[in-house]
Amino acid sequence: MPYSPAPDLLKDRVILVTGAGSGIGRAAALTFARHGATVILLGRTVAKLEKVYDEIAQAGGAQPAIFPVDMSAATDSDYEAIAGAIGYQLGRLDGILHCATEFENLTPLDQECLADWVHMFKVNAAAPAAINRSCTSLLVAAEASVILVGETHGHAPTAYWGGFAVSKAALEAYFKVQADEWSEAPMRINLFTPGPVHSPQRMKTHPGEEKSHLPTCEDMAAHLLYLIGPDSHAMRGQFITP
């Protein structure tokens, strides 16, 4: 049965979206705002975040917030400062959607270097853990929903996906640990793996592919709306595919 969310499903709720400037993160941020959320847009490229900000404002959504962050360079102190600013300026945090992803191209292992792996690991696995850790008190207070966005090659690695697949596998391992530790906690965490999607990343990995048959980022946003909102309150610690 198709999901029919209430128009004001996320009214008065504050949702942080990483990787909000493009792809699934952008689509989800717009969808959350359309259903009443105050959305915190976190990403590396200010111009992209400002464009999403303007789209939300022009549609009459609640005023978003922008946090430009290079997640490959950010430290615990940076994330603690962000959590402090969210608490001070917005007073609550009802959910986090971790969409930020570092991916360059498909490469044989012998053409990657340590710096490449560290870069991808920081963005794809370590940063979500650090953000959740820094925001724990806010998440507890709001009985929040946290969503990690996985990738099929993190679950079933194949040739040429290299450090990206390894970093996404690490994200799955982190998810299992965090879900276990939060099994009786007020907040909850789930891992959503969208599969093939007509997205900017898919354009890099499959440039010659006919993509009209693929689901869109907006299709994925509808699933994420359900997971981030109160209608999915019983779902915790689950691997989810559309």
C-alpha positions as a Markdown table, in Angstrom:
| # | Residue | x | y | z |
|---|---|---|---|---|
| 1 | Met | 0.0 | 0.0 | 0.0 |
| 2 | Pro | 1.5 | 3.4 | -1.0 |
| 3 | Tyr | 2.5 | 5.6 | 1.9 |
| 4 | Ser | 0.3 | 8.7 | 2.3 |
| 5 | Pro | 2.0 | 11.1 | 4.8 |
| 6 | Ala | 0.2 | 13.9 | 6.4 |
| 7 | Pro | 1.1 | 17.3 | 4.8 |
| 8 | Asp | 2.3 | 18.5 | 8.2 |
| 9 | Leu | 4.1 | 15.2 | 9.2 |
| 10 | Leu | 7.3 | 17.0 | 10.3 |
| 11 | Lys | 5.8 | 20.3 | 11.6 |
| 12 | Asp | 7.9 | 21.8 | 14.4 |
| 13 | Arg | 10.6 | 19.1 | 13.8 |
| 14 | Val | 14.3 | 19.9 | 13.1 |
| 15 | Ile | 16.1 | 17.6 | 10.7 |
| 16 | Leu | 19.8 | 17.6 | 9.8 |
| 17 | Val | 20.7 | 16.4 | 6.3 |
| 18 | Thr | 24.3 | 15.9 | 5.3 |
| 19 | Gly | 25.1 | 15.9 | 1.6 |
| 20 | Ala | 22.1 | 18.2 | 1.2 |
| 21 | Gly | 23.5 | 20.0 | -1.9 |
| 22 | Ser | 22.7 | 17.3 | -4.5 |
| 23 | Gly | 21.3 | 13.9 | -5.2 |
| 24 | Ile | 19.3 | 12.1 | -2.6 |
| 25 | Gly | 20.3 | 14.5 | 0.1 |
| 26 | Arg | 18.9 | 17.5 | -1.8 |
| 27 | Ala | 15.7 | 15.6 | -2.7 |
| 28 | Ala | 15.1 | 14.5 | 0.9 |
| 29 | Ala | 15.8 | 18.0 | 2.3 |
| 30 | Leu | 13.2 | 19.5 | -0.1 |
| 31 | Thr | 10.7 | 16.7 | 0.8 |
| 32 | Phe | 11.2 | 17.2 | 4.6 |
| 33 | Ala | 10.7 | 20.9 | 4.3 |
| 34 | Arg | 7.6 | 20.4 | 2.2 |
| 35 | His | 6.2 | 18.4 | 5.1 |
| 36 | Gly | 6.9 | 21.1 | 7.7 |
| 37 | Ala | 10.4 | 20.4 | 8.9 |
| 38 | Thr | 13.1 | 23.0 | 9.7 |
| 39 | Val | 15.9 | 21.5 | 7.7 |
| 40 | Ile | 19.6 | 22.0 | 8.5 |
| 41 | Leu | 21.6 | 21.8 | 5.3 |
| 42 | Leu | 25.1 | 20.4 | 5.7 |
| 43 | Gly | 27.6 | 20.0 | 2.9 |
| 44 | Arg | 30.8 | 21.1 | 1.4 |
| 45 | Thr | 29.7 | 23.4 | -1.4 |
| 46 | Val | 28.1 | 26.6 | -0.3 |
| 47 | Ala | 26.6 | 27.5 | -3.7 |
| 48 | Lys | 24.7 | 24.2 | -3.8 |
| 49 | Leu | 23.4 | 24.5 | -0.2 |
| 50 | Glu | 22.3 | 28.1 | -1.0 |
| 51 | Lys | 20.3 | 26.9 | -4.0 |
| 52 | Val | 18.5 | 24.3 | -1.9 |
| 53 | Tyr | 17.9 | 27.0 | 0.8 |
| 54 | Asp | 16.3 | 29.2 | -1.9 |
| 55 | Glu | 14.1 | 26.4 | -3.2 |
| 56 | Ile | 12.8 | 25.8 | 0.3 |
| 57 | Ala | 12.2 | 29.5 | 1.0 |
| 58 | Gln | 10.5 | 30.0 | -2.3 |
| 59 | Ala | 8.2 | 27.1 | -1.7 |
| 60 | Gly | 7.1 | 28.7 | 1.7 |
| 61 | Gly | 9.0 | 26.2 | 3.9 |
| 62 | Ala | 10.4 | 27.0 | 7.3 |
| 63 | Gln | 13.6 | 28.9 | 7.2 |
| 64 | Pro | 16.5 | 26.4 | 6.8 |
| 65 | Ala | 19.9 | 26.6 | 8.3 |
| 66 | Ile | 23.2 | 26.1 | 6.4 |
| 67 | Phe | 26.4 | 24.6 | 7.8 |
| 68 | Pro | 29.2 | 24.4 | 5.2 |
| 69 | Val | 31.5 | 21.6 | 6.3 |
| 70 | Asp | 34.3 | 19.7 | 4.6 |
| 71 | Met | 33.7 | 16.4 | 6.2 |
| 72 | Ser | 37.1 | 15.0 | 5.1 |
| 73 | Ala | 38.8 | 17.6 | 7.2 |
| 74 | Ala | 36.4 | 18.2 | 10.1 |
| 75 | Thr | 37.3 | 17.2 | 13.7 |
| 76 | Asp | 35.3 | 16.3 | 16.8 |
| 77 | Ser | 35.5 | 19.9 | 17.9 |
| 78 | Asp | 33.9 | 21.0 | 14.6 |
| 79 | Tyr | 31.0 | 18.6 | 15.0 |
| 80 | Glu | 30.6 | 19.5 | 18.7 |
| 81 | Ala | 30.4 | 23.2 | 17.7 |
| 82 | Ile | 27.7 | 22.3 | 15.1 |
| 83 | Ala | 25.7 | 20.4 | 17.8 |
| 84 | Gly | 26.1 | 23.3 | 20.2 |
| 85 | Ala | 24.8 | 25.8 | 17.5 |
| 86 | Ile | 21.8 | 23.5 | 16.7 |
| 87 | Gly | 20.9 | 23.3 | 20.4 |
| 88 | Tyr | 21.3 | 27.1 | 20.9 |
| 89 | Gln | 19.7 | 28.3 | 17.7 |
| 90 | Leu | 17.0 | 25.7 | 17.1 |
| 91 | Gly | 16.6 | 24.1 | 20.5 |
| 92 | Arg | 16.1 | 20.5 | 19.3 |
| 93 | Leu | 17.1 | 17.9 | 16.7 |
| 94 | Asp | 14.5 | 15.3 | 15.7 |
| 95 | Gly | 16.4 | 13.5 | 13.1 |
| 96 | Ile | 19.6 | 13.1 | 11.1 |
| 97 | Leu | 19.8 | 11.8 | 7.5 |
| 98 | His | 23.4 | 10.9 | 6.6 |
| 99 | Cys | 23.6 | 11.3 | 2.8 |
| 100 | Ala | 27.1 | 12.8 | 2.4 |
| 101 | Thr | 29.3 | 10.5 | 0.3 |
| 102 | Glu | 32.8 | 10.7 | -1.1 |
| 103 | Phe | 33.3 | 8.9 | -4.4 |
| 104 | Glu | 35.5 | 9.8 | -7.3 |
| 105 | Asn | 35.6 | 7.0 | -9.8 |
| 106 | Leu | 36.0 | 3.3 | -10.3 |
| 107 | Thr | 39.6 | 2.4 | -9.9 |
| 108 | Pro | 41.8 | -0.7 | -9.6 |
| 109 | Leu | 43.2 | -1.1 | -6.1 |
| 110 | Asp | 46.8 | -0.7 | -7.3 |
| 111 | Gln | 45.9 | 2.8 | -8.5 |
| 112 | Glu | 44.6 | 4.0 | -5.1 |
| 113 | Cys | 46.7 | 5.4 | -2.4 |
| 114 | Leu | 46.5 | 5.7 | 1.4 |
| 115 | Ala | 45.3 | 9.3 | 1.2 |
| 116 | Asp | 42.4 | 8.3 | -1.1 |
| 117 | Trp | 41.3 | 5.6 | 1.4 |
| 118 | Val | 41.6 | 7.9 | 4.5 |
| 119 | His | 39.6 | 10.6 | 2.6 |
| 120 | Met | 36.7 | 8.3 | 1.8 |
| 121 | Phe | 36.7 | 6.6 | 5.2 |
| 122 | Lys | 36.5 | 9.9 | 7.0 |
| 123 | Val | 33.5 | 11.1 | 4.9 |
| 124 | Asn | 31.7 | 7.8 | 4.4 |
| 125 | Ala | 32.1 | 6.1 | 7.8 |
| 126 | Ala | 33.8 | 8.2 | 10.5 |
| 127 | Ala | 31.9 | 11.5 | 10.0 |
| 128 | Pro | 28.4 | 10.0 | 10.5 |
| 129 | Ala | 29.7 | 8.4 | 13.8 |
| 130 | Ala | 31.2 | 11.6 | 14.9 |
| 131 | Ile | 28.1 | 13.6 | 14.1 |
| 132 | Asn | 25.9 | 11.2 | 16.0 |
| 133 | Arg | 28.2 | 11.2 | 18.9 |
| 134 | Ser | 28.3 | 15.0 | 19.1 |
| 135 | Cys | 24.5 | 15.3 | 18.8 |
| 136 | Thr | 23.7 | 12.5 | 21.3 |
| 137 | Ser | 22.1 | 14.7 | 24.0 |
| 138 | Leu | 19.8 | 16.3 | 21.4 |
| 139 | Leu | 18.9 | 13.0 | 19.8 |
| 140 | Val | 18.0 | 11.5 | 23.2 |
| 141 | Ala | 15.8 | 14.5 | 24.2 |
| 142 | Ala | 13.9 | 14.3 | 20.9 |
| 143 | Glu | 13.6 | 10.5 | 20.7 |
| 144 | Ala | 15.1 | 11.1 | 17.2 |
| 145 | Ser | 15.3 | 9.0 | 14.1 |
| 146 | Val | 18.8 | 8.6 | 12.5 |
| 147 | Ile | 19.2 | 7.3 | 9.0 |
| 148 | Leu | 22.5 | 6.1 | 7.4 |
| 149 | Val | 22.5 | 5.8 | 3.6 |
| 150 | Gly | 24.4 | 2.7 | 2.6 |
| 151 | Glu | 25.5 | 1.5 | -0.8 |
| 152 | Thr | 25.2 | -1.9 | -2.4 |
| 153 | His | 28.9 | -2.3 | -3.0 |
| 154 | Gly | 29.5 | -1.8 | 0.7 |
| 155 | His | 27.4 | -4.9 | 1.4 |
| 156 | Ala | 28.6 | -6.9 | -1.6 |
| 157 | Pro | 32.0 | -5.5 | -2.8 |
| 158 | Thr | 33.2 | -6.2 | -6.3 |
| 159 | Ala | 36.3 | -5.2 | -8.4 |
| 160 | Tyr | 37.2 | -1.6 | -8.9 |
| 161 | Trp | 35.0 | -0.2 | -6.1 |
| 162 | Gly | 38.1 | -0.2 | -3.9 |
| 163 | Gly | 38.3 | 2.1 | -0.9 |
| 164 | Phe | 34.7 | 3.3 | -1.5 |
| 165 | Ala | 33.3 | -0.2 | -1.0 |
| 166 | Val | 35.5 | -0.7 | 2.0 |
| 167 | Ser | 34.4 | 2.6 | 3.6 |
| 168 | Lys | 30.8 | 1.8 | 3.0 |
| 169 | Ala | 31.3 | -1.7 | 4.5 |
| 170 | Ala | 32.8 | 0.1 | 7.5 |
| 171 | Leu | 29.6 | 2.2 | 7.7 |
| 172 | Glu | 27.5 | -1.0 | 7.8 |
| 173 | Ala | 29.8 | -2.3 | 10.7 |
| 174 | Tyr | 29.3 | 1.0 | 12.5 |
| 175 | Phe | 25.6 | 0.8 | 12.0 |
| 176 | Lys | 25.4 | -2.7 | 13.6 |
| 177 | Val | 27.4 | -1.5 | 16.7 |
| 178 | Gln | 25.4 | 1.7 | 17.1 |
| 179 | Ala | 22.1 | 0.0 | 16.6 |
| 180 | Asp | 23.0 | -2.5 | 19.3 |
| 181 | Glu | 24.1 | 0.2 | 21.7 |
| 182 | Trp | 20.9 | 2.1 | 21.1 |
| 183 | Ser | 18.6 | -0.9 | 21.3 |
| 184 | Glu | 17.0 | 0.4 | 24.4 |
| 185 | Ala | 17.7 | 4.1 | 23.9 |
| 186 | Pro | 15.1 | 6.8 | 23.2 |
| 187 | Met | 16.6 | 7.4 | 19.7 |
| 188 | Arg | 16.8 | 4.9 | 16.9 |
| 189 | Ile | 19.0 | 4.2 | 13.9 |
| 190 | Asn | 18.3 | 2.4 | 10.6 |
| 191 | Leu | 20.4 | 1.9 | 7.4 |
| 192 | Phe | 18.8 | 2.6 | 4.1 |
| 193 | Thr | 20.4 | 1.2 | 0.9 |
| 194 | Pro | 18.7 | 2.6 | -2.2 |
| 195 | Gly | 20.3 | 0.4 | -4.9 |
| 196 | Pro | 20.6 | 1.8 | -8.4 |
| 197 | Val | 19.2 | 5.3 | -8.6 |
| 198 | His | 19.3 | 8.0 | -11.3 |
| 199 | Ser | 21.7 | 10.2 | -9.3 |
| 200 | Pro | 24.9 | 12.3 | -9.8 |
| 201 | Gln | 27.0 | 9.3 | -8.5 |
| 202 | Arg | 25.3 | 6.9 | -10.9 |
| 203 | Met | 26.3 | 9.3 | -13.7 |
| 204 | Lys | 29.9 | 8.8 | -12.7 |
| 205 | Thr | 29.8 | 5.0 | -12.3 |
| 206 | His | 27.6 | 4.2 | -15.3 |
| 207 | Pro | 28.0 | 7.1 | -17.7 |
| 208 | Gly | 26.7 | 5.3 | -20.8 |
| 209 | Glu | 23.7 | 3.7 | -19.2 |
| 210 | Glu | 20.1 | 4.4 | -20.1 |
| 211 | Lys | 18.7 | 5.7 | -16.9 |
| 212 | Ser | 15.1 | 6.4 | -17.6 |
| 213 | His | 14.0 | 3.1 | -16.1 |
| 214 | Leu | 15.8 | 3.8 | -12.7 |
| 215 | Pro | 14.0 | 5.2 | -9.7 |
| 216 | Thr | 14.8 | 8.9 | -9.0 |
| 217 | Cys | 16.3 | 10.7 | -6.0 |
| 218 | Glu | 12.7 | 12.0 | -5.4 |
| 219 | Asp | 11.5 | 8.4 | -5.2 |
| 220 | Met | 14.1 | 7.7 | -2.5 |
| 221 | Ala | 13.1 | 10.8 | -0.6 |
| 222 | Ala | 9.6 | 9.4 | -0.2 |
| 223 | His | 11.0 | 6.3 | 1.6 |
| 224 | Leu | 13.3 | 8.5 | 3.7 |
| 225 | Leu | 10.3 | 10.7 | 4.7 |
| 226 | Tyr | 8.7 | 7.7 | 6.2 |
| 227 | Leu | 11.8 | 6.6 | 8.0 |
| 228 | Ile | 12.6 | 10.0 | 9.5 |
| 229 | Gly | 9.1 | 10.7 | 10.7 |
| 230 | Pro | 6.9 | 9.4 | 13.6 |
| 231 | Asp | 5.0 | 6.9 | 11.5 |
| 232 | Ser | 8.1 | 4.6 | 11.5 |
| 233 | His | 8.7 | 4.9 | 15.3 |
| 234 | Ala | 8.8 | 1.1 | 15.7 |
| 235 | Met | 11.5 | 0.6 | 13.2 |
| 236 | Arg | 15.0 | 0.4 | 14.7 |
| 237 | Gly | 18.2 | -1.3 | 13.8 |
| 238 | Gln | 17.0 | -2.4 | 10.4 |
| 239 | Phe | 18.6 | -2.8 | 7.0 |
| 240 | Ile | 16.1 | -1.3 | 4.6 |
| 241 | Thr | 15.9 | -1.4 | 0.8 |
| 242 | Pro | 13.1 | 0.2 | -1.2 |
